[in-house]
Amino acid sequence: MRIVKNGDVHVSAPIRMPKEEVLKFIEEHKNWITEARKKTLDRQKQRAEFFSKLPLETDAQVDDAYNRLKALIEPLVEKHSKVMGVKPSIVYYKPMISRWGMCKVKEKVICFSAYLLLLPEWCVEHVVVHELCHLIEPSHNEHFHQLMDQYFPRWREARKETKRISRMEDDD
C-alpha cells in the first residue's frame, strides 16, 4: 500500500486475493493512511512554497530568470564540457518542477529548469555535470555513477542538499 502525490491510496494485492481481505487490510491501516496522506499534503505544500519563490508569471520575470540562468549555467557547461570531452548541441531553459535537468542524448540537447536559480551554485553545478554525463552514458547505471564520481565527487552530497532545500525527498 502506498500514497501517491495526489493523496490517493494505491494497494497492490495478488490477483486471486478476495476483495474482502483487501478491504480488511485497508481498514486495519486507516491510521497509517491518514498520517501518510498528511505527510504527502505537507510535502506538496512545502514544494509549492519553494517553487513560488521564483515568480515566472510575466514575460519580464521569465526573461530575467533566463538571463540569470545563462550567466550561471553557460560557464559551468563550458568548463565541464572541456574536461569531460563532450559538447551539447543546444542548451535551453524552461520552468520544470518535476526535474532539474533533462538530456536528449541522441540530439545532444540539454534543458535546465529555471528553478535551479533557487539552489546554491554547487548544487546547480551538480545538475550541470549530471546532464553532461548523460552525453557519455544515457542511463543511471554503475558507469554513470563512476563518471559522476570522477567529474563531481560531491554529487551525492549535492543531490541530498538539493532534495532537502526543495522538499523533494521522494524524487530522483
C-alpha positions, 0 to 999 in steps of 0.5 A: 500500500502506498500514497501517491502525490495526489493523496490517493491510496494505491494497494497492490494485492495478488490477483486471486486475493478476495476483495474482502481481505483487501478491504480488511487490510485497508481498514486495519491501516486507516491510521497509517493512511491518514498520517501518510496522506498528511505527510504527502499534503505537507510535502506538496505544500512545502514544494509549492512554497519553494517553487513560488519563490521564483515568480515566472508569471510575466514575460519580464520575470521569465526573461530575467530568470533566463538571463540569470540562468545563462550567466550561471549555467553557460560557464559551468557547461563550458568548463565541464564540457572541456574536461569531460570531452563532450559538447551539447548541441543546444542548451535551453531553459524552461520552468520544470518542477518535476526535474532539474535537468533533462538530456536528449542524448541522441540530439545532444540537447540539454534543458535546465529548469529555471528553478535551479536559480533557487539552489546554491551554485554547487548544487546547480553545478551538480545538475550541470555535470549530471546532464553532461554525463548523460552525453557519455552514458544515457542511463543511471547505471554503475558507469554513470555513477563512476563518471559522476564520481570522477567529474563531481565527487560531491554529487551525492552530497549535492543531490541530498542538499538539493532534495532537502532545500526543495522538499523533494525527498521522494524524487530522483 
